[in-house]
Structures are given as structure tokens and as C-alpha cells.
Amino acid sequence: PAADDPGARRLKGHILGICLSARRNMCVHADVSKEGDRERVDEMCRQLTAPWIRDSTGKEAKGDRKLCTHYEKYEQSLSNQSQLLTDGIYTIEDLREKGLEEGFGWCPYYAARRLIQAADVVVLNYQYVLDPKVSMASQLGGAPIMPGSRQAFGGKGAEGGGHLEPSIVVFDEAHNIDDVCIESLSVRLNRQRLDQSSGNLTRLSNEIERVKKEDNARLQDEYRRLVQGLQAAGQIDANIAERLQSPVLPDDLVNEAIPGNIRRAEHFISLLRRIVNFLRRYLQVDRAQCEGPLSILHKFEEDVEVDAKSLKFCHERLRSLLNTLRVSNLDEFTPITKVADFVTLLGTYAQGFTVITDPYPEAEGIYDPTLLLSCLDASLAIRPVLKRYQSVILTSGTISPLEMYPKILGMTNVVVTESFSITMARRCLCPLIVTHGPDQVPITSRFSLREDPGVVHNYGELLEQLVQTVPDGMVCFFTSYRYMEQIIEKWYETGVIARVLKHKLVFLETKDVVATTYALNLYRQACDSGQGAVFLSVARGKVAEGIDFDRHYGRCVVLFGVPFQYSLSRELRARLEFLKEHYGIKEAEFLNFDAMRQASQCLGRVIRSKRDYGVMVFADQRYARLDKRSKIPDWIQNFLEPGHIVMASDVAVAAARTFLLEMSQPYEEPVGSTASVLTPEALRALQFREGKAAAEAATPAAPPPEKRPRLGEGGEGGGGFAEEGAAARLE
């Protein structure tokens, strides 16, 4: 991918940094890039770049079929062994610009996938590292190998005491990394998806019959390719693969490596059909139930007559079949792919999973049973990364408390855990814990008190007073959509919303992403116009995770309650039992940890730079308790004054008014090495002084000159010097 050697390039002080994203974000094709839907972009891209499409186009008359010119230039650059990029740091926009330049013109997506093998720094999404279905971790930092291979999972380096790969993997914003790991290994099915899977199987059967008539050699070659894939995946070694490719196949050898019921395409389709029919019958329930992987595997063996080894190869076997049949629109076969993922995970892992069947997942009275294979052990997804790479770093502004993450991620060799504070030129944070109203009624979102009229009234009065005090934008977070709807309904009835609208506009987050995005744009326009606005949002929602309210867009953030998860969720209950049994983590300990990291994430939305400032209001009496207050990140706790821990709402508003008045005064930032943010000139001067000090420290000091003895010096040792000192003092 690059003309020069990466190691030699690093010695010269030059690096290559690459970003990788989905086709939709990187495509520069004139027609494909206009599509907004991700699945449509992927389908059109495959129709222009698939190997069989390019081969058939070459045989046809020129101009009859269109190819992607950018992908053709990429292939031409590879065949000429030309350098795709020079040293430098390239963002997604930079790569897109290169794809449109005359001298380059190659496809940014495929070029980035190629360049990550030689790049020194690669920036990409979590899923490319943690999700085994789309993982590209095997291509990062070393020679490209297949995902799932022994080398990718540590090989001799991880298990045999050898050296790990000397690369550094940094997970930024890693406060929710355990949720990402669990989501990547969980699969959800329902009746509609199973019906679509049956349609996928019918189409695949018809396609197999057509290929058998037109090009039977393709199906004959598929088995050989599948054996090669299994060999690269570490399931069978080279000797077994060589014997499997021979005309005579020992029965026991075949059954051990490649189950006989999935060797032929039509046999594999028949197996998938029986699996789909079994899952249909399994979904016919009238009450919720949870079951372990081994229990449902036993039912598979009795009903479908298939063992765990056959199920383990379903994902790889289906991918091979889709390639053999030359299917470019892979998203059309997502339903059957999900079924294959479901049974593959079921056959691979005996622990760390549970199967949850819920006949009423959304609302009582609407019968739509769902089947969820829920991962309970977050360490399963991150374990290959920990085994392969020498250094793995988790970092986030809200990753607190630190000691919980090694437990839930299975990190046994933790070298250092450190929490850094923020250096501020002035006290630009004002955390306030509001525990009660002026009438001494406690403020809390506790389930037993959340509908109490006094609590609702105090929350509304707090919001009214804050909108009259805080300039520009305010962001408020509720514990759930349902709770937000209940509170807003009460506020409408009591006139709170009408009184708030006299001072600021009010916008709401909804479950509709498009509507929420539109509301955010209007909110920013209101803040830019000087009128200011209030954005009512939900913890764990889209706004709480990825939207920044820096500068005047967020001068105050309010947390109405503690964002606990729904504790009666069957998925959460199963995970809590697993954590208690395998890691000794108590239920209350994990729920507090999870709630406080979500609360910290919401609070961090308003402070996005060292020059920013804002008020943080914890509106719940439970935040004053030590078990929750101690889990607030250190960079927020350092600004929490003792008098701001237990406050009435009116006293908190007065403290916020005083803080905002102080922040609004003219302020001249310190310059030089004492500044909170260094200028390039100050940074170079600091580096020069540190280098000079290090050089002086490395230089050996000259020995002191020897003193000549004086006449009349008496005594041995220090007696004479003592007298000399006394005479000098007398003089």
C-alpha cells in the first residue's frame, strides 16, 4: 500500500494517520454518494465493484456495463504498486478530496481499508474492533489475517508466553464500552424477521438450482474455498485441510472439522429451514421466560437433529454461500444472516449468554413475541483485543469509578489506573446538589415519590427560577421518556410551561431521530439570536451521548433525578445475576455505578473546553449520599464546595446567579507557562526550558576545589574549621 517501509518512515519522524468509516460517509461516486440510506449505498457499491461484475464487464462490449471509475483507479494503483498516499494525517474529508483529485482519483473507502495495514495511527469506530461480524482488528498493526484466526486471538504470543503485538489500542469515550461489547454479541429476532428469513431461503434455493444448471463448477469449488477459510480461521490445521481436499474423506475427520450436514449448499439450506421453523415454534409463548444456552441447545438437538458443532459454522457457511451465488445485495438477506448469527453464538458459547422470550416487549396487549440472545459477559468481545495487543488504554472524561471497569471487562493485567484533574485558569464550574425545595419537601425521582405533587411543584419552581437567572441555553435531563412526559404534562396543567415560555423557548427530545435533530437546530438558532432556550432531554438518549452544548449553547445543565436503569427488565436482571455470580459485583453496586456514569455523561455536555463555563445542578436528594457523590468524576468533585452539597432550590439559584455574574466579568487570561492553555510560542519556550534543564541534569557536576590547610589549624577532623568559623563570626 505504501512505497516506503513503515518502520523506516517512523525512524525519520514521519507518520501516516488514516480514518475509516462506512461507505456512506466516504463514497465519492457521482450517483452512489447521493443516496442517504446506508443499505442502499452498500448495495450500489457492491453492484459496481464485485469481482464477478468486473469480470463479466470485461468480457462484454465496452460501454454496455458501468463500473466505478474510482475503484478501478484503486485497483490500477495496486497493480502498479504505486504509493497511494504520502506521509501525513488524513481525515475522512481529506480522503474524499483525494478521491476527487486528478492525480489520485481512487476510492477513499477501499484505499483506507488498504492503508490501515501500513498506517501508524488509525481512527475508526468501536464496531470495527469489537464486533466479530465486521471486525477489522486483525488488519491493524500487523500483517493482515482473518478475523477469528488463532493469530488474531493471541496465538502463541498471548497464550504461550511470547511477545504481544507492540501496538497501542486506545478506546476513547470508553465509559459505555461494556454496553458496546454486549450489544455487539446480542441478537434479537421476532416473527416478522423469521418470516423474512423463510423468504430468503426460498430465494437462495432457487438461485442454487439455477447455478447448478448454468455453472455447476462454482458449487463444486465452494467446498474447497470453505475448507481454506476454516483453515485460516484456525478451526482446522493445514494437515487436516489437505486430507479434507482429497477424494477420500474419513467420516470421523469430516464430522470433527466440517459437519456433513452443511457441506453441500442444498443441505445447508435445508438445515437453516429447520432452524427457522424451530424458532417459530419456540416463539409461540404466552408468558416471558429465560433459558440458558445449554438448555436451548438440547432442544435443538432433539427437535432439529443438529448439534452445536454444526451451529457453530452457520455464519461462515452462509457467508461462503452468498459469495458463491454472487449476491451483491447482502442487506436483503439480513434476516437469515441474523438467524445464522443467533445459532452461531449459541453453538460457540456455553456461558455468558441467556435466551429471553418476551411475548409483550413494547406494551401490554400488543402480542409481538421477541427472541433475544442476550450477551451477559462484556469480556467476551474485548478478550481478543486484550490477548493480541500489548497495550490497551480506556479513556473518558466520565470513566468513574475506575476500579469497576477491570472487573466487568475481565482485565487481569491492569498496569495503571489514573484519574487526572483539569487545570483551569479560574473556577469555571459550579456543581450544585439540590435536595429539597423552599417548603422542605424532598426533591427526588424515586419511584414512590415521583408523582407526589410537592416534588413536581418543586421541580417546576426550580426550572422557572433558573430560566430567569441563566442566560442563553439550558439543557435538562430526565431519567426516562415516560417520566419526562409525566412531568411535562403536570407542568402544562399547573402553568409552569407557560411561565417558562415568557423567558425562553422550550424544545423536547423525542424517540424520532429526525424530529430531535430538527429541534436541536432550532434550539441553536434561539441561542444564537440571544433569546435563549431550554432543551428537555433524556439520559441515555441521543442528546446525552453525542451532542455538545459548548459556549452559549449550554450555560446550565439540570439533572432531574438519578438515571437508574429499569430494574425490572429481564435483560438487566439476568446480567445482574451473572455479575454477582462470576465477578462478585453486588446488584446495588452495579446499578449505582451505571447511573452515576450516565449522570456524569449528561453533565459533561456543557463543558467542552477550558474557556467554557457552566452550572451543573444535581436535582435529587440521593446525590448528597456518599455512595453516589463519590462516583462523580474527580474533575467535577474538585469544584464541589462543602456548602453546595445539601441545598434548597432557592439557595441553589442564588449561588448560580452569583457564579454567572462573576463569570460574565471581563477576564484577562494569564500568558506564558502559567496559562491554562498554552500558545504555540509558549509551548516551544516551555519545551526549550525543559530540554535545557534535562541537559544540565545529565551533565556531571565538576568536583569542588581542594582547600589548602592554614597555619595554626588545630585538631583533627572538623575542629579547626569550627574555630575558623567562630573567628569569622567575631570579626
Salt bridges, closest charged atoms under 4 A:
ASP4 OD1 - ARG9 NH1 3.71
GLU39 OE2 - ARG38 NH2 3.98
ASP42 OD1 - ARG23 NH1 3.79
ASP42 OD2 - ARG38 NH1 3.34
GLU43 OE1 - ARG40 NH1 3.59
GLU60 OE2 - ARG65 NH1 3.83
GLU72 OE2 - ARG54 NE 2.77
ASP87 OD1 - ARG9 NE 3.44
ASP120 OD2 - ARG9 NH2 3.09
ASP120 OD1 - ARG10 NE 2.38
ASP131 OD1 - LYS133 NZ 3.16
GLU159 OE2 - LYS387 NZ 3.80
GLU165 OE1 - ARG388 NH2 2.82
GLU173 OE1 - HIS175 ND1 3.70
ASP178 OD2 - ARG575 NH2 2.90
ASP178 OD1 - ARG597 NH1 2.74
ASP179 OD1 - ARG575 NH1 3.43
ASP179 OD2 - ARG597 NH2 3.54
ASP195 OD1 - ARG280 NE 3.12
GLU207 OE2 - ARG210 NH2 2.41
GLU214 OE1 - ARG210 NH1 2.60
ASP215 OD2 - ARG218 NE 3.19
ASP221 OD1 - ARG224 NH2 2.60
GLU222 OE2 - ARG317 NH1 2.63
GLU256 OE1 - LYS309 NZ 3.23
GLU266 OE2 - LYS212 NZ 3.92
GLU291 OE2 - LYS299 NZ 2.96
GLU302 OE2 - HIS298 NE2 2.90
ASP303 OD1 - ARG281 NH2 2.55
GLU316 OE1 - ARG319 NH2 2.80
GLU332 OE2 - ARG203 NH1 2.22
ASP341 OD1 - HIS315 ND1 2.71
ASP358 OD2 - ARG570 NH1 3.62
GLU461 OE1 - HIS457 NE2 3.47
GLU464 OE1 - ARG499 NE 2.88
ASP528 OD1 - HIS552 NE2 2.78
GLU545 OE1 - HIS175 NE2 3.50
ASP548 OD1 - ARG605 NH1 3.02
ASP548 OD1 - ARG608 NE 3.24
ASP550 OD2 - ARG551 NE 3.49
GLU587 OE1 - ARG573 NH2 3.09
GLU589 OE2 - LYS407 NZ 3.96
ASP594 OD2 - ARG540 NH2 2.71
ASP594 OD1 - ARG597 NH2 2.95
ASP612 OD1 - ARG555 NH1 3.04
ASP620 OD2 - ARG622 NH2 3.06
ASP627 OD2 - ARG625 NH2 3.34
ASP627 OD2 - LYS628 NZ 3.45
GLU641 OE1 - HIS644 NE2 3.81
GLU669 OE2 - ARG611 NE 2.96
GLU681 OE2 - ARG684 NH2 3.89
GLU724 OE2 - ARG710 NH1 3.05
